[in-house]
Amino acid sequence: MNFDYRKPLPGSNLDYFDTREAVDTMKPGAYDTLPYTSRVLAENLVRRCPPEQLKGALEQHIFRKRDRDFPWYPARVVCHDILGQTALVDLAGLRDAIAEKGGDPAKVNPVVPTQLIVDHSLAVEHAGFEKDAFEKNRAIEDRRNDDRFHFINWTKTAFKNVDVIPPGNGIMHQINLERMSPVIHARDGVAFPDTLVGTDSHTPHVDALGVIALGVGGLEAESVMLGRASYMRLPDIVGVELTGKPQPGITATDIVLALTEFLRKERVVSAYLEFYGEGASHLTLGDRATISNMTPEYGASAAMFYIDEQTIDYLKLTGREEKQIELVENYAKHTGLWADSLKSAEYERTLQFDLSAVERTMAGPSNPHARLPTTELANRGIAGDWQEEDGKLPDGAVIIAAITSCTNTSNPRNVIAAGLLAKKANEKGLMRKPWVKSSLAPGSKAVKLYLEESNLLSELETLGFGVVAFACTTCNGMSGALDPKIQQEIIDRDLYSTAVLSGNRNFDGRIHPYAKQAFLASPALVVAYAIAGTIRFDIEKDVLGTDHDGNPVTLKDLWPSDEEIDAMIAEHVKPEHFRKVYEPMFDLKVDDGSNINPLYDWREMSTYIRRPPYWEGAMDAPRTMKGMRPLAILGDNITTDHLSPSNAILASSAAGEYLTTMGVPEEDFNSYATHRGDHLTAQRATLANPKVFNEMVTENGEVKQGSLARVEPEGEVVRMWEAIETYMQRKQPLIIVAGADYGQGSSRDWAAKGVRLAGVEVIVAEGFERIHRTNLIGMGVLPLEFKPGTTRKTLELDGTETYDVEGEPQAGATLTLKVTRQNGETMDVPVTCRLDTGEEVSIYEAGGVLQRFAKDFLEAEEAADA
């Protein structure tokens, strides 16, 4: 700590670090011009940065320089169980490796407080119209995930600094927003801003509180857990001025879907956004959280709001302690983090967005940034005339209508609006169509309490939207099985069937294998589409049904007014709901671990948890980057869903066939996501998405869709996994060639782990998504970027080539990709090495995050013993 800047915080018994003095000493008056993000990052530097590095690091913020990496020390790590579990599996494997090298495995622990919430394991096998759906789904979750939960329970006591929230309690983002984030910490007598990384791309949800929270891959989270600084260059900090006030009847979902389209067009990829202005003051904290949650959908790294009265009101609403609320306000006002203190903040780029121009909006199909105004449904060819036939599904049938967690259920306005619409629909005698699998999966138990108190839960249940889980479900591909008769009809008639959900992801193949496309909508619209039963329906104009007197009913007859919503919230959403939920949940008394074996007893036949394979020679294995064959040549916008899907495992897939050989019944295959602690299952998911297009595989001149590859030099087309197995047996080094925006989507580490275990040494693309690029480096895969104007198409690559990389991988260096064609011709292609920092170079040179830590750990132990 830089104690020269440590001072008493007025009005408290705590100290703080005077960042203003540190900054203004270097440039008088500079602090007042810093954006909010820089003020928080500068405080982190003043408090934590080694003194000899402090001046150079602060200069990056003061003078908007980008010629040096500076360290960031997040205060917390937050994980959901899929990536959190795999991170801890990696640490358990690391303990084994340390023990085998003569080190003390018990010393391998997270240094940074780590919170793991089990929220990504439940599938909606029982829909919201079934009795006791929640209890039935939880029982299935426990049965299917016995191996995983056994391991997670071991981690609670085997590792220090790990807290675990068990399944059935909510999702990490909403629990983080409603309880876990203090906004301002009081630790060891010092007050400082909350900061964190989380193993989910939607971790910025809590940015709405003024908390810098970045979504990172599991590998980067492991590095932070183990006490290594996260190094970064000064990001592009963009000011987004919100003007106007939302029109009546416009939800936060409508706003965020319009914003997502706008910001994608403004190219804010990897930027830190700061929302401010008169428009921002009209948004509740719940509205702000809806916007911050969808940060990855518009490609940014963070979506910050200033601390203001809305922040304080929300902390009161969610039952925070009065002393903590006072600390947040006092600290923010004294240190310049309060909204009024940021009027002189200067941005290198500013954007303006008018909230009053937002109309009722959906998004889809396939992309969350593909805005679809409901008034345009017919013009876009989505809605159209259809006749309901007795006993038959219509064209465009909505087979799944899900009010999901994450984006929307942390916003009481959205949930209450859905309940009021359901109430009006019930009063008029409208019903959900029988083929619609409907569900309500809030991210917090508090939602159920205020829905019950307002008598709206029963209204939702009547329409089939009973609570099925407090977990991440449909949005993550955990929508569960369809009614077999409905599924068979979809297959037999080759129906265009769809899903409508209030989530943030609708990528092809993600929501359900038989939902050909998916659309994002507000919770209230989800209910309306369950009544309509088809996407071929003009939701603004068409008749949803008739009331008890035979009068036609349209959406405008059901839509609640803002006054109705506000009155319901004022009366029924109370701090005691949140206290009742969270006080017992966070009573985390556990055994001190003194009697626990520091080495995990791996279950040999488990298909969920298996000792990681990264140590069998991996610490010393050289990468040749010579004679590489392409595993795939891919286009633009390849997502991590393409690279490592998370949805249900089909029996016909490579993973399904493997699970069958392991004696797992098909009904318990579960999802790809839940098996990521077992590399033998998880690596079979590599490029297993049936919607992927590998440009090496063509038919009649067209690229063929599917999880397919072409083995070279034979030229034989096979399933992707068979190609991977063939190349692994040959010890053939591989490369993947891709277009722009490679690795969009969820921050899943297996999108990097899978290709590395397959033998991929290099990815060369036109551009990379931030989280996935760091995951590749964390697995020892080298990301290379084509120079502007060069693409796989300009080079006329067809997959028959071999590839070499020449030059020394260094931060930002230009290397040479030597391409040798089948006829022996060669060409030298300059590419940029996307190791962006010295820390990334260090990790890559070691072979990955875990290898870097192991080497440093063993060297430190040797030095201590010397």
FISEFI-910995 format. One record per residue (C-alpha): residue in one letter; x, y, z. Coordinates in steps of 0.02 Angstrom, whole numbers, padded with zeros to 5 digits, always signed. Each point is the difference from the previous one (the first is absolute). Layout:
<recs>
aXYZ ...
</recs>
This chain:
<recs>
m+00000+00000+00000 n+00054+00178-00036 f-00020+00063+00177 d+00041+00181-00044 y-00176+00016-00068 r-00091-00091+00141 k-00110+00120+00098 p-00150-00003+00119 l-00167+00000-00090 p-00104+00142+00076 g-00159-00056+00085 s+00061-00177+00029 n+00125-00103+00097 l+00081-00060-00161 d+00147+00057-00104 y+00001+00024-00189 f+00131+00033-00133 d-00001+00178-00065 t+00005-00027-00187 r-00037+00182-00037 e+00160+00054+00086 a+00103-00132-00092 v-00070+00053-00168 d-00001+00188+00025 t+00180-00004+00064 m+00049-00060-00174 k-00116+00119-00094 p-00098+00130+00100 g-00188-00014-00027 a+00015-00162-00099 y-00108-00103+00116 d-00157+00099-00040 t+00020-00039-00185 l+00018-00188+00024 p-00147-00111-00048 y-00079-00106+00136 t+00091-00156-00060 s+00170+00083+00011 r-00037+00065+00175 v-00038-00176+00062 l+00149-00078-00090 a+00115+00139+00062 e-00055-00032+00180 n+00043-00184-00025 l+00173+00052-00059 v+00030+00123+00142 r-00050-00133+00127 r+00078-00156-00078 c+00127+00040-00135 p+00185-00024+00045 p+00067+00176+00039 e+00132-00007-00136 q-00135-00030-00131 l-00129+00124+00064 k+00054+00157-00095 g+00007-00086-00169 a-00165-00089+00031 l-00093+00158+00051 e+00069+00093-00151 q-00100-00118-00110 h-00161+00071+00073 i+00052+00181+00024 f+00071+00024-00175 r-00109-00131-00088 k+00154-00099-00049 r+00000-00179-00061 d+00184-00043-00005 r+00010-00099+00162 d-00094-00140+00086 f-00060+00038+00175 p-00055-00125+00132 w-00177-00020+00066 y-00036-00094+00161 p-00186-00048+00007 a-00070-00012+00176 r-00104-00156-00037 v-00025-00145-00121 v-00178-00058-00032 c-00038-00164-00089 h-00148-00099-00057 d+00018-00185+00026 i+00045-00049-00179 l+00156+00107-00020 g+00026+00017+00187 q+00000-00188+00018 t+00119-00025-00147 a+00114+00135+00072 l+00004-00092+00166 v+00024-00167-00090 d+00152+00081-00081 l+00062+00056+00171 a-00028-00175+00070 g+00101-00069-00146 l+00131+00133+00033 r+00011-00060+00180 d+00034-00176-00065 a+00137+00065-00114 i+00078+00103+00139 a-00002-00151+00117 e+00083-00109-00132 k+00137+00130-00019 g+00031+00000+00188 g-00098+00157+00044 d-00132+00023+00135 p-00172-00014-00085 a-00093+00075+00148 k+00084+00167-00040 v-00090+00009-00168 n-00153+00105+00041 p-00091+00150-00071 v+00083+00156+00070 v-00146+00111-00050 p-00171-00033+00081 t-00095-00112-00119 q-00188-00024-00002 l-00075-00147-00095 i-00187-00005-00033 v-00073-00165-00063 d-00121+00068-00129 h+00038-00075-00172 s-00045-00182+00030 l-00189-00009-00009 a-00099-00047-00155 v-00185+00039-00015 e-00060-00179-00018 h-00163+00046+00087 a-00085+00154-00070 g-00086+00141+00091 f-00173-00073-00023 e+00045-00158+00097 k-00034-00021+00185 d+00157+00007+00108 a+00109+00037-00152 f+00134+00084+00107 e+00019-00148+00118 k+00000-00126-00143 n+00131+00096-00099 r+00110+00019+00154 a-00009-00187+00034 i+00055-00037-00178 e+00140+00128+00016 d+00066-00083+00157 r-00008-00174-00077 r+00086+00047-00162 n+00134+00104+00083 d+00045-00110+00147 d+00184-00012-00054 r+00012+00187-00028 f-00083+00047+00162 h+00109-00125+00096 f+00154+00091-00067 i-00073+00174+00032 n-00041-00048+00180 w+00181-00059+00022 t+00065+00169-00060 k-00097+00092+00136 t+00118-00067+00133 a+00151-00058-00100 f+00037+00174-00067 k+00019+00157+00102 n-00086+00159-00057 v-00141-00088-00092 d-00184+00026+00042 v-00133-00107-00084 i-00185+00041-00021 p-00087-00167-00033 p-00124-00034-00141 g-00178+00065+00003 n+00039+00174+00066 g+00015+00111-00154 i+00129+00056-00129 m+00169+00077+00028 h-00041+00167-00083 q-00160+00035+00095 i+00070-00059+00166 n+00154+00108-00034 l-00110+00151-00034 e-00124-00027+00141 r+00121-00055+00136 m+00181-00046-00033 s+00068+00166-00062 p+00026+00124+00141 v+00038+00135-00131 i+00130+00065+00122 h+00103-00123+00102 a+00056+00024+00179 r+00144-00123+00018 d+00146+00006+00122 g-00048+00175+00053 v+00000+00069-00178 a-00146+00055-00108 f+00018-00029-00187 p-00110-00032-00154 d-00064-00174-00036 t+00077-00076-00156 l-00011-00177-00067 v+00019-00122-00140 g-00130-00133-00033 t-00001-00159-00103 d-00146+00054-00107 s-00008+00130-00137 h-00149+00082+00086 t+00097+00040+00158 p-00014+00187-00045 h-00181-00012+00061 v+00064+00076+00163 d+00083+00145-00093 a-00170+00082+00025 l+00052+00029+00182 g+00159+00089-00053 v+00103-00158+00027 i+00131-00046-00130 a-00040-00182-00033 l+00073-00087-00150 g-00052-00165-00076 v+00152-00109-00026 g+00034-00179-00049 g+00029-00132+00131 l+00186+00000-00036 e+00019+00186+00029 a-00105-00016+00158 e+00117-00136+00061 s+00147+00118-00023 v-00087+00136+00102 m-00052-00127+00132 l+00181-00049+00023 g+00049+00180+00035 r+00073+00052-00167 a-00043+00175-00057 s-00108+00018-00153 y+00100+00110-00119 m-00083+00117-00124 r+00030+00147-00113 l-00107+00154+00026 p-00165-00050-00079 d-00103+00106-00118 i-00115+00088+00125 v-00155+00062-00091 g-00127+00119+00073 v-00180-00041-00046 e-00118+00144+00037 l-00178-00058+00023 t-00128+00133-00043 g-00189+00005+00009 k-00118-00108+00099 p-00074-00169-00051 q-00174+00007-00075 p-00144-00075+00100 g-00006-00189-00012 i+00183-00018-00050 t+00098-00127+00103 a+00184-00008+00042 t+00009-00149-00118 d-00057+00110-00143 i+00131+00128+00046 v+00144-00123+00012 l-00042-00087-00164 a-00004+00169-00089 l+00162+00051+00087 t+00082-00165-00049 e-00034+00031-00184 f+00059+00181+00015 l+00160-00040+00093 r+00047-00144-00115 k-00010+00121-00146 e+00109+00124+00096 r+00135-00134+00019 v+00026+00004+00187 v+00085-00170+00001 s+00109-00019+00157 a-00042+00178+00056 y-00049+00053+00176 l-00163+00097-00016 e-00058+00129+00126 f-00185+00045-00007 y-00049+00171+00066 g-00114+00146-00033 e-00179+00049+00036 g-00063-00160-00079 a+00103-00106+00118 s-00081+00086+00149 h-00171-00061-00061 l+00058-00181+00007 t-00021-00103+00158 l+00145-00107+00056 g-00095-00150-00068 d-00012+00085-00170 r+00186+00039+00006 a+00041-00180+00044 t-00098-00060-00151 i+00110+00111-00108 s+00162-00049+00085 n-00042-00185-00010 m+00002-00001-00189 t+00175+00073-00011 p+00068-00149-00100 e-00144+00011-00123 y+00058+00171-00055 g+00181-00056+00013 a+00061+00112+00140 s+00102-00053+00151 a-00094+00104+00129 a-00156+00108+00011 m+00017+00117+00148 f-00125+00114+00085 y+00051+00132+00127 i-00046-00017+00183 d-00149+00112+00040 e-00166+00004+00093 q-00067-00143-00106 t+00144-00106+00065 i-00039+00044+00180 d-00186-00033-00025 y+00039-00171-00071 l+00116-00046+00144 k-00140+00046+00119 l-00129-00097-00102 t+00106-00158+00001 g+00023+00004+00188 r+00182+00051+00017 e+00056+00053+00174 e-00021+00185+00040 k+00184+00016+00049 q+00053-00070-00169 i-00115+00117-00096 e+00071+00149+00095 l+00177-00057-00044 v-00042-00011-00185 e-00071+00176-00005 n+00136+00075+00109 y+00143-00081-00096 a-00072+00040-00171 k-00029+00182+00041 h+00169+00024+00083 t+00103-00084-00136 g-00088+00066-00156 l-00096-00157-00046 w-00170+00083+00028 a-00091+00051-00159 d+00006+00187+00037 s+00190-00010+00014 l+00019-00063-00179 k-00069+00149-00096 s+00176+00047-00057 a+00048-00176-00054 e+00075-00002-00174 y-00021-00141-00126 e+00099-00031-00157 r-00162-00052-00084 t-00181+00034+00045 l-00162-00070-00068 q-00178+00057+00025 f-00155-00108+00012 d-00179+00065+00014 l-00105-00107+00116 s-00161+00082-00061 a+00027-00074-00174 v-00007-00181+00061 e-00151-00101-00055 r-00062-00171+00051 t+00137-00115-00061 m+00058-00179-00015 a+00163-00071-00067 g+00030-00141-00121 p+00013-00116-00074 s+00173-00068+00045 n+00083+00159+00064 p-00038+00109+00152 h+00053+00156-00095 a-00124-00034-00142 r-00135+00119+00062 l-00176-00044-00054 p-00130+00135+00038 t-00167-00084+00032 t-00080+00119-00124 e+00113-00073-00135 l-00042-00184+00026 a-00108-00011-00155 n+00114+00107-00109 r+00152-00107+00047 g-00092-00158-00050 i-00006-00065+00179 a-00187+00018+00030 g-00129-00054-00127 d-00171-00074-00024 w-00027-00172+00073 q-00148-00110+00036 e-00002-00106+00156 e-00040-00182-00040 d-00068-00114+00135 g+00138-00107+00070 k+00137+00069-00109 l+00144+00117+00040 p-00002+00157-00106 d+00144+00063-00106 g+00116+00100+00112 a-00065-00089+00154 v+00069+00069+00163 i+00053-00161+00083 i+00091+00087+00143 a-00053+00160+00090 a+00117+00034+00144 i+00013+00142+00125 t+00182-00028+00040 s+00116+00069+00131 c+00150+00114-00023 t-00049+00147-00111 n-00178+00025+00058 t-00050-00075+00167 s+00117+00112+00099 n-00111+00141-00061 p-00163+00002+00099 r-00085+00108-00133 n+00022-00135-00131 v-00063-00141+00111 i-00148+00098+00068 a-00048+00051-00178 a-00006-00183-00051 g-00107-00042+00151 l-00123+00140-00034 l-00016-00051-00183 a-00035-00178+00056 k-00132+00063+00121 k-00091+00096-00137 a+00011-00149-00117 n-00075-00114+00131 e-00141+00122+00034 k-00045-00005-00184 g+00010-00190-00009 l+00155-00015-00112 m+00109-00155+00010 r+00175-00058-00045 k+00003-00106-00159 p+00022-00184+00047 w+00161-00027-00099 v+00092+00141+00089 k+00124-00057+00134 s-00008+00147+00118 s+00109+00037+00151 l+00049+00131+00128 a+00178-00013+00066 p+00041+00152+00107 g+00179+00037+00048 s-00048+00033+00180 k-00120-00073+00128 a-00050+00178+00043 v-00094+00007-00165 k-00115-00140+00056 l-00033+00087+00166 y-00056+00164-00077 l-00100-00088-00136 e-00090-00099+00136 e-00034+00154+00106 s-00071+00093-00150 n-00108-00153-00046 l+00078-00002-00173 l+00090-00167+00015 s-00166-00092-00006 e-00048+00100-00155 l+00161-00053-00087 e-00025-00180+00056 t-00174-00003-00077 l+00080+00036-00170 g+00135-00131+00025 f+00138+00113+00068 g+00027-00083+00167 v+00174+00006+00078 v+00105-00142-00072 a+00168+00053+00072 f+00103+00136+00078 a+00140-00025-00125 c+00068+00036-00172 t-00106-00113-00112 t-00069+00028-00175 c+00118+00141-00045 n+00146-00118+00029 g-00075-00141-00104 m-00072-00089+00152 s-00179+00005-00062 g-00027-00186+00028 a-00092-00129-00103 l-00156+00037-00102 d-00158-00103+00008 p+00046-00151-00110 k-00157+00019-00107 i+00038+00182-00035 q+00181-00038-00039 q-00048-00139-00120 e-00124+00113-00090 i+00137+00131-00023 i+00112-00135-00075 d-00133-00081-00109 r-00066+00165-00072 d+00170+00088+00000 l-00083+00145+00088 y+00073+00172+00023 s-00010+00000+00190 t+00063+00140+00111 a+00038+00056+00177 v-00040+00167+00081 l+00097+00041+00158 s+00043+00149+00109 g+00184-00042-00002 n+00153+00074-00084 r+00057-00138-00119 n-00091-00072-00150 f+00141-00072-00104 d-00043-00139-00121 g-00011-00169+00084 r+00018+00071+00175 i-00175+00000+00074 h-00061-00172-00056 p+00049-00120-00141 y-00177+00008-00070 a-00025+00188+00015 k+00061+00053-00171 q+00008+00182+00052 a-00018+00099+00160 f-00059+00175+00041 l+00038+00111+00150 a-00142+00097+00079 s-00056+00079+00163 p-00082-00116+00129 a-00170+00075-00038 l+00020-00035-00187 v+00055-00178+00041 v-00168-00025+00085 a-00091+00076-00149 y+00089-00118-00120 a-00047-00150+00106 i-00180+00052-00029 a+00029+00031-00186 g+00091-00165-00021 t+00093+00050-00157 i+00127+00129-00056 r-00102+00016-00161 f-00107+00123+00094 d-00004+00190-00005 i+00008+00026+00186 e-00048+00183-00014 k-00154-00022-00110 d-00063-00180-00005 v-00135-00068+00115 l+00068-00108+00141 g-00172-00073+00038 t-00173+00050+00058 d-00061+00045+00173 h-00147-00077+00093 d-00120+00108-00100 g+00076-00045-00168 n+00091+00165-00023 p+00170-00006-00085 v+00152+00026+00112 t+00163+00076-00062 l+00164+00041+00085 k-00051+00178+00040 d-00146-00067+00102 l+00121-00096+00111 w+00150+00114+00013 p+00017+00075+00175 s+00027+00185+00024 d+00157+00069+00079 e-00107+00066+00144 e-00068-00175+00035 i+00177-00072+00001 d+00070+00137+00111 a-00143-00015+00125 m+00022-00188+00012 i+00188+00018+00030 a-00023+00136+00130 e-00122-00108+00097 h+00072-00174-00018 v+00188+00002-00033 k+00079+00020+00172 p+00171-00010+00085 e-00062-00141+00112 h-00020-00112-00153 f+00185+00014-00036 r+00053-00017+00183 k-00107-00156+00019 v+00086-00079-00150 y+00179+00052+00023 e+00036+00001+00186 p-00015-00190+00018 m+00080-00029-00171 f+00160+00086+00052 d+00016-00081+00169 l+00149-00097-00068 k+00073-00090+00149 v+00104-00148-00061 d+00133-00117+00069 d+00173+00081+00007 g+00068-00134-00115 s+00134-00063+00118 n-00063-00179-00017 i-00024+00006-00188 n+00122-00084-00120 p+00074+00141-00106 l+00003-00120-00149 y-00167-00047-00079 d-00042-00184-00013 w-00046-00005-00185 r-00144-00115-00046 e+00065-00110-00140 m-00165-00027-00092 s-00065+00177+00017 t-00057+00087-00159 y-00008+00167+00092 i+00160+00018+00100 r+00168-00067-00057 r+00179+00045+00036 p+00052+00128-00132 p+00121-00064-00133 y+00105+00158-00011 w+00145-00067+00104 e+00049-00158-00093 g+00153+00079-00080 a-00093+00161-00030 m+00118+00104+00107 d+00144-00040-00115 a-00082-00046-00167 p+00063+00114-00140 r-00117+00074-00129 t+00076-00014-00173 m-00119+00111-00101 k+00070-00091-00152 g-00093-00102-00129 m-00168+00039+00076 r-00157-00064-00085 p-00163+00099+00010 l-00132-00082+00108 a-00128+00125-00066 i-00015+00157-00104 l-00139+00104+00073 g-00094+00159-00044 d-00044+00157+00097 n-00089+00007+00168 i+00051-00171+00061 t-00066-00012+00177 t+00056-00105+00146 d-00165-00092-00024 h+00070-00059-00167 l+00166-00046+00078 s-00070-00085+00155 p-00190-00011+00013 s-00086+00002+00169 n-00169-00075-00044 a-00071-00174+00024 i+00105-00148-00060 l-00084-00103-00136 a+00026-00188-00008 s+00064+00012-00178 s+00141+00120+00046 a+00179-00052+00037 a-00025+00047+00183 g-00164-00097+00005 e+00082-00155-00072 y+00139+00013+00130 l-00123+00019+00144 t-00092-00154-00062 t+00161-00101+00007 m+00022+00063+00178 g-00170-00071+00048 v-00092+00166+00016 p-00185-00013-00049 e-00053+00125-00133 e-00123+00087+00117 d+00148+00047+00111 f+00119+00061-00136 n-00029+00177+00065 s+00082+00145-00092 y+00173+00026-00073 a+00025+00138+00128 t-00021-00112+00151 h+00132-00125-00062 r+00141+00127-00016 g+00089-00069+00152 d+00034-00160-00100 h+00112+00031-00149 l-00044-00166-00082 t-00180+00057-00018 a+00034+00185-00024 q+00128-00014-00138 r-00127-00096-00104 a-00101+00161-00002 t+00135+00091-00098 l-00083+00081-00152 a-00147-00117+00030 n-00135+00129-00034 p-00108-00064-00145 k-00018+00179-00062 v+00186+00027-00034 f+00065+00025-00178 n+00176-00067-00030 e+00048+00074-00168 m+00113-00150-00034 v-00156-00107-00021 t-00104+00035-00155 e-00136-00086-00098 n-00046+00052-00176 g+00104+00157+00021 e-00087+00053+00162 v+00071-00007+00175 k-00086-00142+00093 q-00073+00035+00171 g+00043-00115+00144 s+00137-00059+00119 l+00108-00061-00142 a+00183+00005-00050 r+00111-00056-00144 v+00150-00105+00048 e+00155+00045-00101 p+00096-00050-00100 e-00130-00135-00040 g-00141+00124-00028 e-00126-00111+00092 v-00152+00087+00076 v-00043-00066+00173 r-00085+00057+00159 m+00104+00131+00091 w+00041-00114+00147 e+00061-00139-00115 a+00117+00126-00084 i+00064+00057+00170 e+00031-00180+00054 t+00092-00036-00162 y+00113+00151+00018 m+00031-00037+00186 q+00058-00176-00045 r+00117+00072-00131 k+00063+00134+00122 q-00039+00123-00140 p+00013+00184+00053 l-00153+00098-00054 i-00056+00176-00040 i-00171+00082-00016 v-00028+00139-00126 a-00147+00118+00029 g-00081+00166-00045 a-00049+00151+00105 d-00061+00001+00181 y+00062-00175+00039 g-00058-00066+00169 q-00152+00109+00036 g-00122-00053+00134 s+00015-00085+00168 s+00167-00002+00089 r+00020-00188-00002 d+00176-00063+00022 w-00036-00164-00089 a-00010+00094-00165 a+00188+00019+00027 k+00034-00161+00095 g-00084-00108-00131 v+00102+00062-00146 r+00162-00007+00099 l-00028-00181+00050 a-00038-00036-00182 g+00174+00060-00045 v-00040+00176-00061 e+00153+00109+00028 v-00054+00158-00092 i-00161+00093-00042 v+00017+00129-00139 a-00151+00113-00022 e-00050+00173-00058 g-00044+00046+00179 f-00032-00074+00173 e-00126+00025+00138 r+00092+00056+00157 i-00044-00139+00122 h+00028-00142-00122 r+00168+00070-00053 t+00060-00001+00180 n-00067-00176+00023 l+00099-00060-00151 i+00159+00073+00075 g-00045-00078+00167 m+00004-00169-00087 g+00161+00035-00094 v-00082+00029-00170 l+00075+00143-00101 p-00127+00126-00070 l+00058+00083-00161 e-00093+00136-00094 f+00001+00031-00187 k+00056+00174-00050 p-00143+00113-00062 g-00053-00049-00175 t+00063-00178+00015 t-00126-00140+00026 r-00016-00186-00029 k-00091+00047-00161 t+00130+00120-00069 l+00129-00136+00031 e-00113-00129-00085 l+00024-00128+00138 d-00089-00167-00025 g+00071-00108+00140 t+00121-00104-00102 e+00144+00110+00058 t+00125-00020+00141 y+00049+00146+00110 d+00156+00056+00094 v+00022+00148+00117 e+00167+00089-00009 g+00062+00129+00125 e+00004+00020+00189 p-00171+00023+00082 q+00007+00167+00090 a-00131+00129+00047 g-00065+00080-00159 a+00140-00071-00109 t-00021-00032-00186 l+00030-00183-00037 t-00002-00095-00164 l-00129-00132-00041 k+00081-00109-00133 v-00133-00087-00104 t+00051-00147-00109 r-00127-00049-00130 q-00032-00178-00057 n+00101+00030-00159 g+00151+00058+00100 e-00023+00187-00027 t+00030+00106+00154 m-00051+00173+00056 d+00053+00102+00151 v-00145+00087+00087 p+00039+00133+00132 v-00109-00018+00155 t-00012+00090+00166 c+00041-00097+00158 r-00150+00027+00116 l+00097-00026+00160 d-00043+00177+00055 t+00096+00016+00164 g+00160-00060+00078 e-00104-00104+00122 e-00084-00089-00147 v+00170-00037-00076 s+00057-00073+00166 i-00155-00111+00012 y+00015-00057-00181 e+00185-00041+00017 a-00037-00109+00151 g-00132-00097-00096 g-00151+00078+00087 v-00066+00075+00161 l+00019-00156+00107 q+00173-00041-00065 r+00056+00179+00036 f-00064-00010+00178 a+00075-00172+00030 k+00172+00055-00057 d-00006+00159+00105 f-00067-00094+00151 l+00134-00135-00005 e+00138+00129-00026 a-00064+00099+00151 e-00003-00158+00107 e+00178-00044-00053 a+00058+00175+00042 a-00084-00008+00170 d+00085-00166+00038 a+00171+00060-00056 
</recs>
